[in-house]
């Protein structure tokens, strides 16, 4: 059973930083890991993803502010978020795409709130 467990959300003032972490268990490599977010009244949107081949994609709104990285053991993924703005307020979800069977997995979500 694949499980994704996030940590690191919270409340921060505009211009501040937060680091999110996600630990995956029960999965067999190769898989992509990444982060999505969902703001109130909006759909879930991609934030950043790192593929099994270590290619990285960022959504335009977070380029140059957020950095995604995978741990040495390949089963953890972090999201360093700098220069946070109120529009970054959302629930952030860890995401995994298995390259073996194309199944998707989601974490439970962690709240990030940026005050102005």
SULQUIFEN-V851002 format. One record per run of one state. SS is the DSSP state (@ for helix, = for strand, . for the rest). FROM is the first residue (numbers start at 1). TO is the last residue. If there is no record, write none. Layout:
# SULQUIFEN-V851002
{{SS FROM TO} {SS FROM TO}}
This chain:
# SULQUIFEN-V851002
{{. 1 2} {= 3 7} {. 8 9} {= 10 13} {. 14 17} {= 18 25} {. 26 30} {= 31 38} {. 39 44} {= 45 50} {. 51 55} {= 56 58} {. 59 59} {@ 60 62} {. 63 65} {= 66 70} {. 71 75} {= 76 81} {. 82 85} {@ 86 88} {. 89 89} {= 90 98} {. 99 103} {= 104 106} {. 107 109} {= 110 115} {. 116 116}}
